[in-house]
Amino acid sequence: MKRIWLKFSKCICLAAVYSIITVTGCKKLVQVDEPDDSLTSAAVFSNDSLAQAAVTGLYIKILGSTKFLLNGGMSLFPALSSDELVRNMNTIFEDQFNGNALNSSNPLVNSNLWKAAYVYIYQCNICIEGLQKSTGVKTEIKKRLSGQVKFVRALCYYYLVNLFGDVPLALGTNADVNAMLFRAPVNDVYKQMETDLIAAKEALINENENTSPTSYAAQALLARIYLHLKNWGKAEEVASAVINSGLFVLQSDLTTVFKVKSKEVIFQWAPVQNRVNAPEGFMFVPPAPSLKPAYLISSELWNAFEMGDLRKANWIKSGPLGNYPYKYTTYLSAAGSSPIEYNVVLRLAEQYLIRAEARVNQNRIEEAAADINIIRTRAGLSVLATTINIEQCLQAIEQERRTELFAEWGHRWIDLKRTNKADGMLGAIKSNWSHNDQLYPIPISELESAPNLKQNPGYE
């Protein structure tokens, strides 16, 4: 980590001052030459427009490369690790995910997931500190931008702990301090996520544009955090606030759920790469109908759908070359045309399923079933009886999460681990499965440069 962080504080100055919008991979970021001494972090946050440019630079970095953590990576790699997707052509480093045979030198684990997360987090930390110290940025703008980057920091840490377990909790910009951090316990990282999201919720109370983090985006992620913490009352309360806001509505037509103007979307990022719409469309949809898709729906996922489920009919493309995810339908937009699909991070359907799980764990089965039935009705399925028992209700929630959220932000992989079902479900279908596979390896390059980091069990 030290190699990333030593130069990054000055690198962001360049991104902000010159509004760089084509930043590429992490390697280039690490190797960038240091700017002259006049480009200081204080200069970046000296006025409103430069402060906004710094935060915009964070978003551009996130969206600049497909298959990275927050731009398709979480929809792809955990889906390969679980029982959702299989590769349709051999690529050694991605095959390691599919075969649950990752090693600590896998460059995708290193650059696309771990390193990407900490680059984003460190840029968030620079923004937070710079905004706090700034005397030239208006108070309302400072508040809004701080709330946005705290949301992004929480989002990064959420995926880090669900991929790697205990992780270094870097909250400052001192590179030497960060390089010596130990791995913080998962619960401590969740507490920091909660703190960041509550701050973001309060800071963004009047923000309603869904292409940047808002108060409702913060609450939607916070509801998910409370689900992990088994704080059922809080999970229900926060999910209900999003549901009852009246700002979001389930799309009755499943083909419109992931379109730019979808009323279901709580938060989405607009793409920045030329002609690329959503990263999932670019990854999953073949360039032409005659070409083989790179990733196929697994037989386990295919068979999980009930007869007549409209999600299977609308969100999976079936053909002679295989079945592949089709929630996003666009590989590349035509030259000169506007994107029709953005990177959807949070949407309303998940909030109903969060509230259902929170309610059933408070022994309020009838209300939980009502939430599940909202999702099932939209999918064209029969409603559940309100007389089902707790176990049946929990099984129904698991089923709906599986078929509603597949190939989307690692939900299935995270759910299997969160509910302690990964070993049973994946061990039954994957010959090489080990309990240790529930966590990805800490990259070897990070272990070599950060002396207090320790490897996850089962990896060298």
C-alpha positions in Angstrom: 0.0 0.0 0.0 2.8 2.4 0.7 3.8 2.5 -3.0 0.3 3.7 -3.9 -0.1 6.3 -1.2 3.3 8.0 -1.2 2.7 9.8 -4.4 -1.1 9.9 -4.5 -1.6 13.1 -2.6 0.1 15.1 -5.3 -1.4 13.1 -8.1 -4.9 14.2 -7.2 -3.8 17.8 -7.4 -3.1 17.2 -11.1 -6.4 15.5 -11.6 -8.3 18.3 -9.9 -6.5 21.3 -11.3 -6.4 20.1 -14.9 -9.7 18.2 -14.6 -8.2 15.1 -16.0 -10.9 12.8 -17.3 -9.0 9.9 -18.9 -7.0 8.5 -15.9 -6.3 4.9 -16.6 -5.1 2.0 -14.5 -3.6 2.0 -11.0 -0.1 1.3 -12.3 -0.1 4.6 -14.2 -1.4 6.3 -11.1 1.5 5.0 -9.0 4.1 5.8 -11.5 3.0 9.4 -12.3 5.7 12.0 -12.0 5.3 14.3 -9.0 4.0 17.8 -10.0 5.9 21.0 -9.1 5.6 22.3 -5.6 3.0 25.0 -6.5 0.4 22.3 -6.9 -0.5 21.6 -3.3 -3.6 20.0 -1.8 -4.5 23.4 -0.3 -4.6 24.9 -3.8 -6.9 22.2 -5.0 -9.5 23.1 -2.3 -9.1 26.9 -2.6 -12.4 27.5 -4.3 -15.7 25.9 -5.1 -14.9 24.8 -8.7 -11.6 23.2 -7.9 -13.1 21.3 -4.9 -15.8 20.0 -7.2 -13.2 19.1 -9.8 -11.4 17.0 -7.1 -14.5 15.0 -6.3 -15.4 14.7 -10.0 -11.9 13.3 -10.5 -12.7 10.6 -8.0 -15.8 9.6 -10.0 -13.8 9.6 -13.2 -11.2 7.4 -11.7 -13.8 5.0 -10.5 -15.5 4.8 -13.9 -12.4 5.0 -16.1 -11.7 1.2 -16.3 -14.2 -1.6 -16.7 -13.9 -4.6 -14.5 -12.5 -2.5 -11.6 -14.1 -2.7 -8.1 -16.9 -0.1 -8.5 -17.2 -0.3 -12.3 -18.2 -3.9 -13.1 -15.7 -5.7 -11.0 -18.1 -6.5 -8.2 -20.7 -7.8 -10.7 -18.2 -10.1 -12.4 -15.6 -11.6 -10.1 -17.9 -12.6 -7.2 -20.4 -14.0 -9.7 -17.7 -16.3 -11.0 -16.6 -17.2 -7.5 -20.2 -18.2 -6.5 -22.8 -20.2 -8.5 -24.0 -17.5 -10.9 -21.6 -17.3 -13.9 -19.2 -19.6 -15.7 -16.5 -18.5 -18.1 -17.1 -19.4 -21.8 -13.5 -19.0 -22.8 -10.2 -19.6 -21.0 -8.5 -16.7 -19.4 -6.2 -17.9 -16.6 -6.6 -15.1 -14.1 -10.4 -15.1 -14.4 -10.5 -18.9 -14.4 -9.0 -18.7 -10.9 -12.2 -17.0 -9.7 -14.4 -19.6 -11.4 -12.4 -22.5 -9.9 -12.0 -20.9 -6.5 -8.3 -21.3 -7.0 -7.1 -17.7 -6.5 -3.4 -17.0 -5.7 -2.0 -14.0 -4.1 -0.2 -12.9 -7.2 -3.4 -12.7 -9.3 -3.3 -9.2 -10.9 -7.0 -8.9 -11.0 -7.2 -9.3 -7.2 -4.4 -6.9 -6.8 -5.1 -4.1 -9.3 -8.8 -4.4 -10.0 -10.0 -5.0 -6.4 -7.6 -4.3 -3.5 -5.5 -1.6 -5.0 -8.4 0.1 -6.7 -10.3 0.3 -3.5 -7.5 1.9 -1.6 -6.8 4.4 -4.4 -10.4 5.5 -4.2 -10.4 5.5 -0.4 -7.2 7.6 -0.3 -8.7 10.1 -2.7 -11.8 10.3 -0.5 -9.5 10.9 2.5 -7.7 13.7 0.7 -11.0 15.3 -0.2 -12.4 15.0 3.3 -9.3 16.6 4.8 -9.0 19.2 2.1 -12.6 20.3 2.5 -12.3 20.4 6.3 -9.3 22.7 6.1 -10.5 24.9 3.3 -11.5 28.5 3.9 -12.3 29.2 0.2 -15.1 26.7 -0.4 -18.7 27.7 0.5 -20.1 25.9 3.5 -23.0 24.3 1.6 -20.7 23.0 -1.1 -18.2 21.8 1.4 -21.0 19.9 3.2 -22.3 18.4 0.0 -19.0 17.2 -1.3 -17.9 15.8 2.0 -21.1 13.8 2.2 -20.6 12.4 -1.3 -17.0 11.2 -0.6 -17.9 9.7 2.7 -20.6 7.6 0.9 -18.0 6.5 -1.6 -15.5 5.6 1.2 -18.2 3.5 2.9 -19.0 1.8 -0.4 -15.4 0.8 -0.9 -15.0 -0.5 2.6 -18.2 -2.5 2.3 -16.8 -4.5 -0.7 -13.3 -4.8 0.8 -14.6 -6.5 4.0 -16.8 -8.8 2.0 -14.0 -9.8 -0.3 -11.0 -9.9 2.1 -12.4 -9.9 5.7 -10.4 -7.8 8.1 -8.7 -4.9 6.2 -6.6 -1.9 7.0 -8.9 1.0 8.0 -7.2 4.0 6.5 -8.9 7.3 7.4 -6.1 9.8 6.9 -3.6 10.9 4.3 -0.3 10.2 6.1 1.3 7.7 3.8 3.8 6.4 6.4 1.0 5.8 9.0 -1.2 4.1 6.4 1.7 1.8 5.3 2.0 0.5 8.9 -1.6 -0.2 9.5 -2.8 -3.6 10.8 -5.9 -5.3 9.5 -8.9 -3.9 11.4 -11.6 -6.3 12.5 -14.6 -6.5 10.2 -17.0 -5.1 12.9 -14.8 -2.0 13.4 -14.9 -1.4 9.6 -18.7 -1.7 9.6 -18.8 0.8 12.5 -16.8 3.3 10.4 -19.2 2.6 7.4 -22.1 3.4 9.7 -20.5 6.6 10.8 -19.7 7.7 7.3 -23.2 6.9 6.0 -25.0 8.7 8.8 -22.8 11.8 8.1 -23.5 11.5 4.4 -27.3 11.1 5.0 -27.3 14.3 7.1 -25.1 16.3 4.7 -27.0 15.3 1.5 -30.5 15.8 2.9 -31.6 18.2 0.0 -29.8 16.3 -2.8 -32.2 14.4 -5.1 -30.2 13.9 -8.3 -29.6 10.1 -8.6 -26.3 10.4 -10.6 -24.4 11.5 -7.6 -24.6 10.2 -4.0 -27.7 11.5 -2.1 -29.2 11.2 1.3 -31.4 8.3 0.0 -28.3 6.5 -1.5 -26.6 6.8 1.9 -29.7 5.4 3.6 -30.1 2.5 1.1 -26.5 1.5 1.8 -26.9 2.0 5.5 -29.9 -0.4 5.5 -27.7 -3.0 3.9 -25.0 -2.4 6.6 -27.6 -2.9 9.4 -28.7 -6.2 7.7 -25.1 -7.4 8.1 -25.0 -6.2 11.7 -28.3 -8.0 12.4 -29.7 -4.7 13.6 -33.1 -5.6 12.4 -35.0 -2.6 13.7 -32.6 -0.1 12.2 -32.5 -2.0 8.9 -36.3 -1.8 8.7 -36.4 1.8 9.7 -33.9 3.0 7.1 -35.2 0.8 4.3 -38.7 2.1 5.0 -37.5 5.7 4.8 -36.2 5.0 1.3 -39.3 3.1 0.3 -41.8 5.6 1.8 -40.0 8.6 0.3 -42.2 8.5 -2.8 -39.2 9.3 -5.0 -38.7 5.7 -6.2 -41.1 3.3 -7.9 -40.6 -0.3 -9.1 -40.6 -0.3 -12.9 -43.5 -2.5 -14.0 -41.7 -3.3 -17.3 -38.6 -5.3 -16.4 -36.8 -4.1 -19.6 -36.7 -0.6 -18.3 -35.3 -1.2 -14.8 -31.7 -0.5 -15.8 -32.4 2.3 -18.3 -31.2 5.9 -17.6 -34.6 7.3 -16.6 -35.7 4.3 -14.5 -37.8 5.4 -11.5 -36.4 2.4 -9.6 -32.8 3.7 -9.4 -31.7 5.2 -6.2 -28.1 5.9 -7.3 -26.3 5.4 -10.6 -23.1 6.7 -12.1 -23.0 8.2 -15.6 -20.3 6.5 -17.7 -17.1 8.4 -18.8 -15.6 6.0 -21.3 -16.2 6.7 -24.9 -19.3 4.8 -26.2 -19.5 2.5 -23.1 -22.8 2.5 -21.3 -22.9 0.4 -18.2 -19.9 -1.9 -17.5 -22.2 -4.9 -17.2 -23.4 -4.4 -20.7 -19.9 -4.1 -22.0 -18.8 -7.3 -20.1 -21.8 -9.5 -20.6 -23.3 -8.6 -24.0 -21.4 -10.0 -27.0 -20.3 -7.4 -29.6 -22.5 -9.1 -32.2 -25.2 -11.8 -32.0 -23.0 -14.2 -33.9 -20.2 -14.0 -31.3 -19.9 -16.2 -28.3 -20.6 -14.5 -24.9 -17.6 -14.4 -22.6 -19.7 -15.3 -19.5 -22.7 -17.7 -19.3 -25.4 -18.1 -16.7 -24.6 -21.2 -14.6 -27.0 -24.2 -14.7 -27.6 -23.7 -11.0 -28.8 -20.1 -11.5 -30.8 -21.1 -14.7 -32.6 -23.8 -12.7 -33.2 -21.6 -9.7 -36.0 -19.5 -11.5 -39.6 -20.6 -11.0 -41.7 -21.4 -14.0 -43.1 -18.1 -15.5 -40.6 -15.8 -13.8 -40.4 -12.8 -16.1 -36.9 -12.0 -14.8 -35.6 -15.1 -16.5 -37.4 -14.1 -19.7 -36.2 -10.5 -19.7 -32.9 -10.4 -17.9 -31.3 -13.5 -19.5 -30.6 -13.7 -23.2 -30.9 -17.2 -24.5 -29.5 -18.4 -27.7 -27.6 -21.2 -29.4 -24.2 -19.9 -28.1 -25.4 -19.9 -24.5 -27.5 -17.9 -21.9 -25.9 -14.7 -20.6 -27.0 -11.8 -18.3 -29.1 -9.3 -20.1 -30.2 -6.8 -17.5 -28.1 -4.3 -19.4 -28.6 -4.7 -23.1 -25.9 -2.5 -24.7 -22.4 -3.5 -25.6 -21.4 -0.1 -27.0 -23.5 2.8 -28.0 -23.4 4.2 -31.6 -20.8 6.9 -32.2 -22.2 10.3 -31.2 -25.2 8.9 -29.3 -26.0 9.3 -25.6 -25.8 6.4 -23.2 -29.1 4.6 -22.5 -27.8 2.6 -19.5 -25.8 3.9 -16.6 -23.9 2.1 -13.8 -26.8 1.3 -11.4 -25.4 1.0 -7.9 -28.5 1.0 -5.7 -32.2 0.3 -6.6 -35.5 0.0 -4.8 -36.1 -3.7 -5.2 -33.2 -4.5 -2.8 -34.8 -2.2 -0.2 -38.0 -4.3 -0.1 -36.0 -7.4 0.3 -33.9 -5.8 3.1 -37.0 -4.8 4.9 -38.6 -8.2 4.5 -35.5 -9.9 6.1 -35.5 -7.3 8.9 -39.2 -7.9 9.5 -39.1 -11.7 9.5 -36.3 -11.6 12.0 -38.6 -9.5 14.3 -41.2 -12.3 13.9 -43.4 -10.1 11.7 -44.0 -12.7 9.0 -47.1 -11.2 7.4 -45.4 -7.9 6.8 -42.3 -9.6 5.5 -44.4 -11.7 3.1 -46.1 -8.5 1.9 -42.7 -7.0 0.9 -41.6 -10.2 -0.8 -44.9 -10.3 -2.7 -44.3 -6.9 -4.1 -41.1 -8.3 -5.8 -42.8 -11.5 -6.8 -45.8 -9.8 -8.4 -43.5 -7.6 -10.5 -41.8 -10.8 -11.7 -45.2 -12.3 -12.7 -45.2 -14.9 -9.9 -47.9 -16.0 -7.5 -47.9 -14.4 -4.1 -46.8 -16.1 -0.9 -49.4 -17.0 1.7 -49.1 -14.9 4.8 -49.4 -18.1 6.9 -45.9 -19.3 6.1 -43.5 -19.8 9.0 -40.2 -18.0 9.7 -38.0 -20.6 7.9 -40.2 -20.6 4.8 -40.1 -16.8 4.8 -36.3 -16.7 5.1 -36.1 -19.3 2.2 -38.4 -17.1 0.1 -36.2 -14.1 0.7 -33.1 -16.0 -0.2 -34.8 -17.2 -3.4 -35.9 -13.7 -4.4 -32.5 -12.1 -3.7 -31.0 -14.8 -5.9 -33.3 -14.3 -8.8 -33.7 -10.5 -8.5 -30.1 -9.5 -7.8 -28.1 -12.0 -9.9 -24.9 -10.8 -11.6 -25.3 -7.5 -9.8 -22.7 -6.1 -7.4 -21.8 -9.5 -5.8 -25.0 -9.9 -4.0 -25.1 -13.7 -4.3 -21.5 -14.2 -3.1 -22.0 -11.9 -0.2 -25.4 -13.4 0.8 -24.1 -16.9 0.8 -21.3 -15.9 3.2 -23.6 -13.6 5.3 -26.1 -16.4 5.9 -23.4 -19.1 6.5 -24.5 -21.1 3.4 -21.4 -20.7 1.2 -19.8 -24.0 2.3 -22.9 -26.0 1.9 -24.1 -24.5 -1.4 -20.8 -24.1 -3.1 -19.1 -27.2 -1.6 -21.9 -29.3 -3.2 -21.2 -28.1 -6.8 -17.5 -27.2 -6.8 -15.0 -30.0 -6.4 -12.1 -27.8 -5.2 -14.2 -25.7 -2.8 -12.6 -25.0 0.6 -13.9 -23.0 3.5 -10.9 -20.7 3.1 -12.2 -19.7 -0.4 -14.8 -17.5 1.3 -12.1 -14.8 1.4 -9.9 -13.6 -1.4 -6.1 -13.5 -0.8 -4.3 -10.3 0.2 -2.1 -9.5 -2.8 1.5 -10.6 -2.3 2.8 -7.2 -3.4 0.9 -5.6 -0.5 2.2 -8.1 2.0 5.8 -7.3 0.9 5.4 -3.5 1.2 3.2 -3.3 4.3 4.9 -5.2 7.1 1.9 -5.4 9.5 -0.4 -7.1 7.0 -1.0 -10.8 7.4 -2.3 -13.2 4.7 -5.8 -14.9 4.9 -5.8 -18.6 5.8 -5.1 -21.0 3.0 -3.0 -18.7 0.9 0.7 -18.2 0.6 
